[in-house]
Amino acid sequence: MKTLLDHNQLNITLQRLAHQLVENHLGFKNTAIVGIQPRGVWLSDRIARLVEQITGKNSIDYGKLDITFYRDDVHSGSSLHIPSHTDIPFSVEDRRVVLIDDVLHTGRTIRSAMDALIDFGRPSNVELMVLIDRRFSRELPIQPDYIGQTVDTIITQKVKVYWQEKDQKDEVVLID
């Protein structure tokens, strides 16, 4: 196991990502943040709070999107897929939407998220933010707009993101 981001490095990375979002979206008037359930929500919660702090806004449009039944493997395997909660209390119609997930691996989760998002309206633009981009394992032509760190991995390796709120520590590790 190798640490990719420790607690301090993760905090610096989150600050950088939030500042990049604010730089590109200024007042967030026509922009919404949507975290992908379940693991992307830990990152999007942090990013949304940081953006609010940086902009001085009390609240920005922030939602959480479940993609369980949009996945291309929902009917495969013997395990039961338990859906998470979708909470998008605003229209995405003609809005700029920033999708957020923790790790970009094959691209299939993001494809599913875009399919699910369209059920809530037609955004004018969709951007993607990820904490970790495993760039050489992509199966679909999906690329992030905002990247915390790019990691070159082999198929047998796994990237695990630990969040203080869930795992009692902030850390990103590479597991062989």
C-alpha positions as CSV (number, residue, x, y, z in Angstrom):
1,M,0.0,0.0,0.0
2,K,1.3,3.4,-1.0
3,T,0.0,6.8,0.2
4,L,-0.9,9.0,-2.7
5,L,-2.3,11.9,-0.7
6,D,-2.0,12.3,3.1
7,H,-4.3,14.5,5.1
8,N,-2.4,17.8,4.4
9,Q,-1.9,17.0,0.7
10,L,-5.6,16.2,0.4
11,N,-6.6,19.5,2.0
12,I,-4.3,21.4,-0.3
13,T,-5.7,19.5,-3.3
14,L,-9.3,20.2,-2.3
15,Q,-8.5,23.9,-1.9
16,R,-6.9,24.1,-5.3
17,L,-9.9,22.3,-7.0
18,A,-12.4,24.6,-5.3
19,H,-10.4,27.7,-6.3
20,Q,-10.2,26.4,-9.9
21,L,-14.0,26.0,-9.9
22,V,-14.5,29.6,-8.6
23,E,-12.1,31.0,-11.1
24,N,-14.0,29.3,-14.0
25,H,-17.6,29.9,-12.7
26,L,-17.2,33.2,-10.7
27,G,-20.5,33.9,-8.9
28,F,-22.0,30.5,-9.5
29,K,-25.2,32.1,-10.8
30,N,-25.8,29.6,-13.6
31,T,-23.7,26.7,-12.2
32,A,-24.6,23.8,-10.1
33,I,-22.5,21.1,-8.4
34,V,-23.7,17.5,-8.5
35,G,-21.9,14.7,-6.6
36,I,-22.2,11.2,-7.8
37,Q,-23.5,8.7,-5.2
38,P,-22.1,7.1,-3.2
39,R,-18.3,7.9,-3.1
40,G,-18.3,11.1,-5.1
41,V,-20.6,12.8,-2.5
42,W,-17.8,12.8,0.1
43,L,-15.7,14.9,-2.3
44,S,-18.6,17.1,-3.5
45,D,-19.7,17.9,0.1
46,R,-16.2,19.3,0.8
47,I,-15.9,21.1,-2.6
48,A,-19.4,22.7,-2.1
49,R,-18.5,24.0,1.4
50,L,-15.1,25.3,0.1
51,V,-16.8,27.1,-2.8
52,E,-19.3,28.7,-0.5
53,Q,-16.4,29.9,1.8
54,I,-14.4,31.3,-1.1
55,T,-17.4,33.0,-2.8
56,G,-19.0,34.2,0.4
57,K,-22.3,32.7,-0.7
58,N,-24.5,31.0,1.9
59,S,-25.5,28.3,-0.5
60,I,-24.8,27.3,-4.0
61,D,-26.9,24.9,-6.0
62,Y,-25.7,21.5,-4.9
63,G,-27.2,18.1,-5.5
64,K,-26.5,14.4,-5.2
65,L,-27.1,11.9,-8.0
66,D,-27.7,8.2,-7.7
67,I,-26.8,6.2,-10.8
68,T,-27.6,2.7,-9.6
69,F,-30.2,1.9,-12.3
70,Y,-28.3,3.7,-15.1
71,R,-25.2,1.4,-14.7
72,D,-24.6,-1.0,-17.6
73,D,-23.9,-3.7,-15.0
74,V,-27.0,-3.3,-12.9
75,H,-28.5,-6.6,-14.0
76,S,-25.2,-8.6,-14.0
77,G,-23.8,-10.6,-11.2
78,S,-25.6,-12.1,-8.2
79,S,-25.2,-9.1,-5.9
80,L,-28.2,-6.9,-5.2
81,H,-27.7,-3.2,-6.0
82,I,-28.9,-0.9,-3.3
83,P,-29.7,2.6,-4.6
84,S,-28.6,5.7,-2.8
85,H,-30.7,8.9,-2.5
86,T,-30.9,11.4,-5.3
87,D,-31.4,15.0,-4.2
88,I,-31.4,17.6,-6.9
89,P,-33.6,20.4,-5.6
90,F,-33.1,22.7,-8.6
91,S,-33.5,22.5,-12.4
92,V,-30.4,21.7,-14.4
93,E,-32.1,22.9,-17.6
94,D,-29.7,25.3,-19.5
95,R,-27.4,25.4,-16.5
96,R,-23.7,24.6,-16.2
97,V,-23.3,21.4,-14.2
98,V,-20.1,20.2,-12.5
99,L,-20.3,16.4,-11.9
100,I,-18.0,15.3,-9.1
101,D,-16.6,11.8,-8.4
102,D,-13.7,10.6,-6.3
103,V,-11.9,8.3,-8.8
104,L,-12.1,8.2,-12.6
105,H,-11.3,4.7,-13.7
106,T,-13.0,3.2,-16.8
107,G,-15.4,6.1,-17.4
108,R,-18.5,3.9,-17.1
109,T,-19.7,5.6,-13.9
110,I,-19.5,9.0,-15.5
111,R,-21.4,7.8,-18.6
112,S,-24.1,6.5,-16.2
113,A,-24.2,9.8,-14.4
114,M,-24.6,11.8,-17.6
115,D,-27.5,9.5,-18.6
116,A,-29.1,10.0,-15.1
117,L,-28.5,13.8,-15.2
118,I,-30.4,14.2,-18.5
119,D,-33.6,13.0,-16.7
120,F,-33.5,16.2,-14.7
121,G,-33.2,18.5,-17.8
122,R,-30.7,19.4,-20.5
123,P,-27.7,21.2,-19.1
124,S,-26.0,23.8,-21.3
125,N,-22.6,22.4,-20.3
126,V,-21.4,19.5,-18.2
127,E,-17.9,19.5,-16.6
128,L,-16.2,16.7,-14.6
129,M,-14.1,17.0,-11.5
130,V,-12.3,14.0,-10.0
131,L,-9.9,13.7,-7.1
132,I,-8.0,10.9,-8.8
133,D,-7.7,10.2,-12.5
134,R,-6.5,6.7,-13.4
135,R,-5.9,7.8,-17.0
136,F,-4.6,4.6,-18.6
137,S,-7.5,2.4,-17.6
138,R,-10.3,4.3,-19.5
139,E,-12.7,2.2,-21.5
140,L,-14.8,5.2,-22.7
141,P,-13.6,8.5,-24.1
142,I,-14.3,10.5,-21.0
143,Q,-11.8,13.0,-19.6
144,P,-12.0,15.2,-16.5
145,D,-11.9,19.0,-16.6
146,Y,-10.6,19.3,-13.0
147,I,-8.1,16.7,-11.6
148,G,-6.8,16.4,-8.1
149,Q,-4.0,14.0,-9.1
150,T,-3.3,11.8,-12.1
151,V,-2.1,8.3,-11.2
152,D,-0.8,5.7,-13.6
153,T,-1.9,2.3,-12.4
154,I,-2.1,-1.2,-13.7
155,I,-5.4,-3.2,-13.8
156,T,-4.7,-5.1,-10.6
157,Q,-4.1,-2.0,-8.5
158,K,-6.9,-0.2,-6.7
159,V,-7.2,3.4,-5.5
160,K,-8.9,3.8,-2.2
161,V,-10.1,7.2,-0.9
162,Y,-10.6,7.6,2.9
163,W,-12.7,10.5,4.2
164,Q,-12.7,11.8,7.8
165,E,-16.5,11.8,7.9
166,K,-16.8,8.2,7.0
167,D,-13.5,6.5,7.7
168,Q,-12.1,8.6,10.5
169,K,-9.1,9.7,8.4
170,D,-8.3,11.7,5.2
171,E,-6.0,9.8,2.9
172,V,-5.8,8.4,-0.6
173,V,-3.9,5.1,-1.1
174,L,-2.8,2.9,-3.9
175,I,-3.4,-0.8,-3.1
176,D,-1.5,-3.5,-5.0
